[in-house]
Amino acid sequence: MTPTDWPTTDLCRLRATTTPNRTALVDADDGRRWTYRELDDVVTTLAGRLDVETDARVGTLLSTGPRLVTTAFAVARLGGTLVLLPPDESNDSLVEKASQASLDGLVTATETDPLGESLASRCDVDRIVTLHDVPTAPGDGASRRDDPSDATGTATMDAAELGPDHTQVVVFTSGTTGTPKGVRVTTSNLRSSAVASAFRLGVDPDDRWLVPLPQHHMGGFAPVVRSALYGTTLVTTRSTEPHEIARIVEDIRCTGTSVVPTMVRSLLEWGWDPPSHLRFVLTGGAPTPSELVTACGDAGIPICPSYGASETASQIATATPDQARRRPDSVGHPLVGTSIELVGEDGTPVDQGETGEVIVSGPTVSPGYLDPAQTAAAFEDGRFRTGDLGHLDDGALYVTGRRSDRIVTGGETVDPTEVAHTLCEHRSVTDAAVVGLRDDRWGERVGAAIVLDSDAGDVDRAALERFCDDRFAPHKRPRTIAFVDTLPRTDSGTVDRNAVRTRLETDR
């Protein structure tokens, strides 16, 4: 078995053959565990229950945990495409996504079955499988004949061969700035990303990767494939509470975890003292502020700030803890096999050190979206236009914002990320989001939603206004300011800019 064979290999079956007794999966919420042999039996039985054709698109309405993990492997074993749907979204939003995907089947849990029934009727989906009686685990509602220990013929089910270009999963982007896009992620994309991540983060046979993120996003799903490829252990939890994350890392001896920056901040505020066996805390989904990176270094948290996208099967660039300590503003160097180019408005490369749009190429880049028109706007000849702005310094990438987020006021262009970072330099400000607001005179004006330090007491708005006068040129100065308890975010951790804009519009 060589790396060139991996794209066509059933990873779960491979592990059941080569490392059958190694722990594959742990549900940290109830303590259940599966070896790779046990997981393979479950997957085979579930695949038989799904009974879909090769290339069928199977949607899921499942939260993070064993049900989603086993469904992912079962759909792959059948040669289908997994379509990850957010189980907590409104029916109308789900209908839009499901319609884009043209689902052939749908997998629900007991708690999402009513939503699934409604979705299926509106999108003409004939086949629904509800996992309250599917053998994802003993005692979860399955009858005795469904217990994996009683399954027969599990070793004889042939696994479909997945070519490198097979769309293994469809992941929908967060959609904070427009219509969500269904990203086609191939078998080769996923496994190339897993290999590249291993080169950056390292792999140990005893690794246990904790995932408290929603697994309908790339950051939560990628470790499913990676752990199976590495032959290591995946640990899942639906909790995001800092004391629970800390307990799981300690008790199950997790060596790594994927989180969003707000979760790291909560752990810091809780006073987390990470154990020595923890090798990495991979942050993504939203930019990791430099002050948070520095604070993690001071607290002994091995933070690895990363930059990635669904369109690249997760990580594009990642900093190791040592690199993060030296360059807290950077997301590190591109992963092996990934190339980054920075281009200006005219599409030509910018000079070294100058800011440009980040263009990514390499084996992790998706072939595109479900919608051909959306694909044509962002992909060309294997290159993905991220829409993000950044610059390179000695090969390290610094991401400074989004092209679409830039504010044009009175003919002047304002970088909202720069304004937000400056606001956070005020001793009473812990977080800020800056957006452009419609303005009859200037076209747009700068608006800011600000989170204040809970220990700062009453903040003098006039003093904050003076701070802005001193720090900003007139066109960059926030003209509308709202104090908020927290910034609205998507479940992937990205600031929901539309929600920020709506809040500021009501305060004008």
C-alpha positions in Angstrom: 0.0 0.0 0.0 1.5 3.3 -1.1 0.2 6.9 -0.9 -0.9 6.7 -4.5 -3.3 3.9 -3.6 -5.0 5.9 -0.8 -7.6 7.7 -2.8 -9.2 4.4 -3.9 -8.9 2.7 -0.5 -11.6 2.2 2.1 -9.8 3.7 5.1 -12.0 2.1 7.7 -11.7 -1.3 6.1 -7.9 -0.9 5.8 -7.6 0.0 9.5 -9.8 -3.0 10.5 -7.4 -5.2 8.6 -4.1 -3.6 9.7 -4.8 -2.2 13.1 -8.0 -3.9 14.2 -7.6 -3.6 18.0 -6.5 0.1 18.0 -9.1 2.5 19.4 -10.7 4.3 16.4 -13.4 6.4 18.0 -14.3 7.7 21.5 -17.6 9.5 22.3 -16.4 11.7 25.2 -20.0 12.6 26.1 -20.9 9.1 27.3 -17.5 7.2 27.3 -18.3 4.7 24.5 -15.3 3.5 22.5 -14.9 1.5 19.3 -11.9 -0.3 17.9 -11.3 -0.2 14.2 -12.6 -3.7 13.9 -15.8 -2.7 15.7 -16.1 0.5 13.8 -15.8 -1.4 10.5 -18.6 -3.8 11.5 -20.8 -0.9 12.4 -20.1 0.8 9.1 -20.8 -2.4 7.1 -24.2 -2.9 8.9 -25.1 0.8 8.4 -24.1 0.7 4.8 -26.5 -2.2 4.3 -29.3 -0.2 5.9 -28.6 2.9 3.7 -28.6 0.7 0.5 -28.1 3.6 -2.0 -26.6 3.4 -5.4 -23.0 4.4 -6.3 -22.7 8.2 -6.7 -25.9 8.8 -4.7 -26.0 12.0 -2.7 -26.9 11.3 0.9 -27.6 14.3 3.2 -27.2 14.2 6.9 -29.0 16.1 9.7 -26.6 14.9 12.4 -24.7 16.6 15.2 -21.1 16.0 16.0 -20.5 12.5 17.2 -20.4 8.7 16.3 -23.6 8.8 14.2 -22.1 11.3 11.7 -18.7 9.5 11.7 -20.2 6.1 11.0 -22.5 7.5 8.3 -19.6 9.2 6.6 -17.7 5.9 6.3 -20.9 4.0 5.3 -21.7 6.4 2.5 -18.0 6.2 1.3 -18.2 2.4 1.4 -21.2 2.5 -1.0 -19.4 4.9 -3.3 -21.8 7.7 -2.5 -21.4 11.4 -1.8 -22.0 12.7 1.8 -23.8 16.0 1.9 -23.3 17.7 5.3 -26.3 19.8 6.3 -26.5 21.9 9.5 -29.0 20.2 11.8 -29.8 23.4 13.7 -30.7 25.6 10.7 -34.2 26.7 9.6 -36.2 24.6 7.3 -36.1 27.2 4.5 -32.3 27.5 4.7 -32.0 23.7 4.6 -34.3 23.4 1.6 -32.1 25.8 -0.3 -29.0 23.7 0.4 -30.8 20.3 -0.2 -32.2 21.6 -3.5 -28.7 22.6 -4.7 -27.4 19.1 -3.8 -30.3 17.1 -5.4 -30.4 14.6 -2.6 -31.1 10.9 -3.2 -31.3 10.1 0.5 -31.3 11.6 4.0 -30.0 10.4 7.3 -31.5 11.9 10.5 -31.3 11.3 14.2 -34.3 10.9 16.5 -34.2 14.6 17.4 -33.9 15.8 13.8 -36.4 13.4 12.3 -39.3 15.8 12.1 -37.1 18.3 10.4 -35.9 15.6 8.0 -39.5 14.6 7.1 -40.4 18.1 6.3 -37.2 18.6 4.3 -37.7 15.4 2.4 -41.3 16.3 1.4 -40.3 19.7 0.2 -37.2 18.4 -1.8 -38.7 15.2 -3.1 -36.3 12.9 -1.2 -37.6 9.4 -1.2 -35.3 7.6 1.2 -34.9 8.6 4.9 -32.9 6.6 7.5 -33.3 7.6 11.1 -30.5 6.5 13.4 -32.4 5.8 16.5 -32.5 2.2 15.4 -29.4 2.0 13.3 -26.4 0.1 14.8 -24.2 3.1 15.4 -23.7 1.9 19.0 -25.2 -0.7 21.4 -28.0 0.7 23.4 -28.9 3.7 21.3 -32.3 2.3 20.3 -31.1 -0.5 18.1 -32.8 -3.9 18.5 -30.7 -6.9 19.3 -30.4 -8.0 15.7 -28.9 -4.6 14.9 -26.1 -4.9 17.5 -22.7 -4.9 15.7 -21.7 -8.0 17.6 -24.5 -10.0 16.0 -23.9 -8.6 12.4 -23.1 -11.3 9.9 -21.2 -11.1 6.7 -19.5 -7.9 7.7 -16.2 -8.9 6.2 -17.7 -9.8 2.9 -19.3 -6.5 1.8 -17.2 -5.2 -1.1 -16.2 -1.5 -0.7 -16.7 0.7 -3.7 -13.5 2.0 -5.2 -13.4 5.8 -4.9 -11.4 7.4 -7.7 -9.3 10.4 -6.8 -11.8 12.7 -8.5 -14.8 11.3 -6.8 -16.8 13.9 -4.8 -16.7 12.3 -1.4 -18.3 15.1 0.5 -20.2 18.3 -0.1 -19.7 21.0 2.5 -21.7 24.3 2.5 -19.8 27.5 3.2 -21.0 29.6 6.2 -22.7 32.1 3.9 -22.3 35.3 6.0 -22.0 37.5 2.9 -24.3 35.8 0.4 -25.9 32.6 -0.8 -24.2 29.5 0.7 -22.1 27.5 -1.8 -22.0 23.8 -1.8 -18.3 22.9 -2.1 -17.4 19.6 -3.8 -14.5 18.0 -1.9 -12.9 15.0 -3.6 -11.3 11.9 -2.1 -7.9 13.1 -3.3 -8.6 16.6 -1.7 -9.3 15.0 1.7 -6.3 12.7 1.7 -3.9 15.2 0.3 -5.0 17.6 3.1 -4.5 14.8 5.7 -1.0 14.1 4.5 0.0 17.8 4.4 -1.4 18.4 7.9 0.6 15.4 9.2 3.8 17.0 7.9 3.0 20.2 9.7 1.5 19.0 13.0 3.3 15.6 13.2 1.7 12.2 13.9 2.2 9.9 16.8 0.6 6.4 17.0 -0.9 7.4 20.3 -2.5 10.6 19.0 -6.1 11.3 20.1 -7.7 14.2 18.2 -10.5 15.9 20.0 -13.3 17.5 17.9 -15.8 19.8 19.7 -16.6 21.6 16.4 -19.7 21.1 14.3 -18.9 18.3 11.9 -20.9 19.7 9.1 -18.1 22.2 8.7 -14.7 21.3 7.1 -12.8 21.9 10.3 -14.9 19.4 12.2 -15.1 16.8 9.4 -11.4 16.7 8.3 -10.2 14.9 11.4 -12.6 12.0 10.6 -10.6 11.2 7.5 -7.3 12.1 9.0 -7.6 9.9 12.0 -8.5 6.9 9.9 -5.6 7.5 7.5 -3.2 7.9 10.4 -4.6 4.9 12.3 -5.1 7.1 15.4 -8.1 7.9 17.6 -10.8 10.4 17.0 -12.6 11.9 20.1 -15.9 13.7 19.7 -17.9 15.9 22.0 -20.9 18.2 21.6 -19.8 20.4 24.5 -18.0 23.7 24.0 -17.8 24.5 27.7 -14.2 25.2 28.8 -14.3 23.0 31.9 -15.6 20.1 29.8 -12.9 20.5 27.1 -10.3 20.6 29.8 -11.7 17.5 31.4 -11.8 15.6 28.2 -8.3 16.5 27.2 -7.0 15.4 30.6 -9.1 12.3 31.2 -8.9 10.8 27.6 -5.3 12.1 27.2 -6.1 14.0 23.9 -2.9 15.1 22.2 -4.6 17.6 19.9 -7.8 19.5 19.3 -9.5 21.6 16.7 -11.3 24.7 18.0 -12.3 28.2 17.0 -10.6 31.2 18.6 -13.5 32.1 20.9 -13.2 28.6 22.5 -9.5 29.2 23.2 -10.3 32.6 24.8 -12.9 30.9 27.0 -10.3 28.3 28.1 -7.8 31.1 28.9 -10.4 33.0 30.9 -11.3 29.8 32.8 -7.6 29.5 33.7 -6.7 26.4 31.8 -3.4 24.8 32.5 -3.0 22.3 29.7 -1.4 18.9 30.3 2.0 18.1 28.9 0.6 15.4 26.6 -1.3 18.0 24.5 0.8 18.7 21.4 -1.4 21.1 19.4 -4.4 23.3 19.6 -5.4 24.0 16.0 -7.4 27.2 15.6 -9.4 28.1 12.5 -12.8 29.1 11.3 -12.0 32.8 12.1 -8.8 34.8 12.4 -6.9 34.2 15.7 -6.0 37.7 17.2 -2.3 38.1 17.8 -2.9 39.0 21.4 -4.7 35.7 21.9 -1.8 33.9 20.3 0.6 35.6 22.6 -1.6 34.9 25.7 -1.7 31.2 24.8 2.1 31.1 24.5 2.4 32.7 28.0 -0.1 30.2 29.4 1.7 27.2 27.9 -1.1 26.4 25.4 0.5 24.9 22.2 -1.6 27.1 19.8 -1.4 26.5 16.0 -3.1 29.4 14.2 -4.3 28.2 10.8 -5.8 29.6 7.7 -8.0 27.4 5.6 -11.2 27.0 3.6 -13.8 24.4 2.7 -12.6 24.9 -0.9 -9.2 23.5 0.1 -10.3 20.6 2.4 -9.4 22.7 5.5 -5.8 24.0 6.1 -4.0 26.2 3.6 -1.3 27.5 6.0 -0.6 26.6 9.7 1.9 27.9 12.2 3.5 25.6 14.7 3.5 26.8 18.4 7.1 28.0 18.0 6.4 29.8 14.8 3.3 31.4 16.4 5.3 32.6 19.3 7.8 34.4 16.9 5.1 35.7 14.5 1.8 36.0 16.4 0.2 37.9 13.5 0.9 35.2 11.0 -0.9 32.0 10.1 2.4 30.3 9.2 3.7 28.9 6.0 1.7 27.1 3.4 1.3 23.3 3.9 3.4 20.9 1.8 2.0 20.7 -1.8 0.1 24.0 -1.4 1.1 27.1 -3.4 0.1 30.6 -2.6 0.1 33.6 -5.0 -0.9 37.1 -4.2 -2.4 39.2 -7.0 -3.6 42.7 -7.4 -6.9 44.1 -8.7 -5.7 43.4 -12.3 -4.9 39.8 -11.5 -1.1 40.2 -11.8 1.3 39.2 -9.0 2.1 41.9 -6.4 5.6 42.7 -5.3 7.1 41.0 -2.3 5.6 42.3 0.9 2.7 44.0 -0.8 -0.9 43.1 -0.1 -2.9 41.1 -2.6 -5.7 38.6 -3.0 -4.7 35.1 -1.9 -4.8 32.6 -4.7 -4.3 28.9 -3.8 -3.3 26.0 -5.9 -2.4 22.4 -5.2 -3.9 18.9 -4.6 -6.2 20.1 -1.8 -8.1 22.6 -4.1 -11.7 21.6 -4.8 -12.9 21.2 -8.4 -15.5 23.7 -7.5 -19.1 24.2 -6.3 -22.3 22.5 -7.1 -23.3 25.6 -9.1 -21.2 26.0 -12.3 -21.7 29.7 -12.3 -20.3 30.0 -8.7 -17.4 27.7 -9.8 -16.5 29.9 -12.8 -16.3 33.0 -10.5 -13.8 31.5 -8.1 -11.9 28.7 -9.8 -9.7 28.6 -12.8 -7.2 26.0 -14.0 -6.9 24.4 -10.5 -6.5 27.8 -8.8 -8.9 29.0 -6.1 -9.5 32.8 -5.6 -10.1 33.0 -1.9 -11.3 36.6 -1.8 -9.0 37.1 1.2 -6.3 39.7 1.3 -2.8 39.1 2.7 0.9 39.5 2.3 3.9 37.3 2.6 7.0 37.9 4.8 9.8 35.4 4.5 7.3 32.8 3.2 4.9 33.3 6.1 1.4 34.4 5.3 -0.4 37.2 7.0 -4.1 37.4 6.3 -5.5 41.0 6.6 -9.1 40.8 5.6 -11.6 40.1 2.8 -11.8 42.0 -0.5 -15.6 42.1 -0.1 -15.3 43.6 3.4 -13.4 46.6 2.4 -15.2 49.9 3.0 -15.2 52.7 0.4 -16.1 56.0 2.0 -15.8 59.3 0.1 -13.5 57.6 -2.4 -11.2 56.4 0.3 -10.7 52.6 0.9 -10.7 51.4 4.5 -9.5 48.0 5.7 -12.0 47.0 8.5 -9.6 44.5 10.0 -7.0 47.3 10.6 -9.7 49.4 12.3 -10.8 46.6 14.4 -7.3 45.7 15.5 -6.7 49.4 16.5 -9.9 49.5 18.5 -8.7 46.4 20.4 -5.7 48.4 21.5 -7.9 50.4 23.8 -7.5 48.9 27.3 -11.3 48.5 27.8 -12.0 46.7 24.4 -11.6 43.0 24.1 -13.2 42.4 20.7 -14.5 44.4 17.8 -16.1 44.0 14.4 -16.0 46.8 11.8 -18.4 47.0 8.7 -19.4 49.5 6.1 -22.8 51.1 6.6 -24.9 52.9 3.9 -24.4 56.6 3.9 -26.2 59.1 1.6 -23.3 61.5 1.6 -20.2 59.4 1.6 -21.5 56.2 0.0 -20.4 54.2 3.1 -19.3 55.1 6.6 -17.4 53.0 9.1 -19.4 51.3 11.9 -18.0 49.3 14.8 -19.6 46.8 17.2 -17.4 46.7 20.4 -17.1 44.2 23.2 -15.9 45.7 26.4 -13.8 44.1 29.1 -16.2 42.9 31.8 -13.7 44.0 34.5 -13.4 47.5 33.0 -16.4 49.0 34.8 -18.3 51.8 33.2 -16.5 53.0 30.1 -16.7 56.7 29.2 -18.0 56.9 25.6 -16.5 60.3 25.2 -13.0 58.9 26.2 -13.4 56.2 23.5 -14.4 58.9 21.0 -11.2 60.8 21.8 -9.2 57.6 21.4 -10.7 57.2 17.9 -9.9 60.8 17.1 -6.3 60.3 18.1 -5.8 57.0 16.3 -7.7 57.2 13.0 -7.6 59.4 10.0 -11.1 61.0 9.5 -12.2 58.5 6.8 -11.2 55.5 8.9 -12.8 56.7 12.1 -15.9 54.8 13.2 -18.9 57.1 12.9 -21.4 54.6 14.4 -20.4 52.6 17.5 -22.5 50.0 19.4 -21.5 48.3 22.6 -22.4 44.6 22.6 -22.0 41.7 25.0 -20.6 39.4 22.3 -20.1 39.5 18.6 -22.6 37.5 16.5 -20.8 34.5 14.9 -21.6 31.6 12.7 -21.2 28.1 14.2 -17.8 27.9 12.4 -16.6 30.9 14.5 -16.7 33.5 11.7 -18.1 36.9 12.6 -21.6 37.2 11.1 -21.0 40.5 9.4 -24.6 40.8 8.2 -25.9 40.5 11.8 -23.3 43.1 12.9 -24.5 45.5 10.1 -28.1 45.0 11.1 -27.4 45.8 14.7 -25.5 48.9 13.8 -28.1 50.1 11.4 -30.7 50.0 14.2 -28.3 52.2 16.4 -27.7 54.9 13.8 
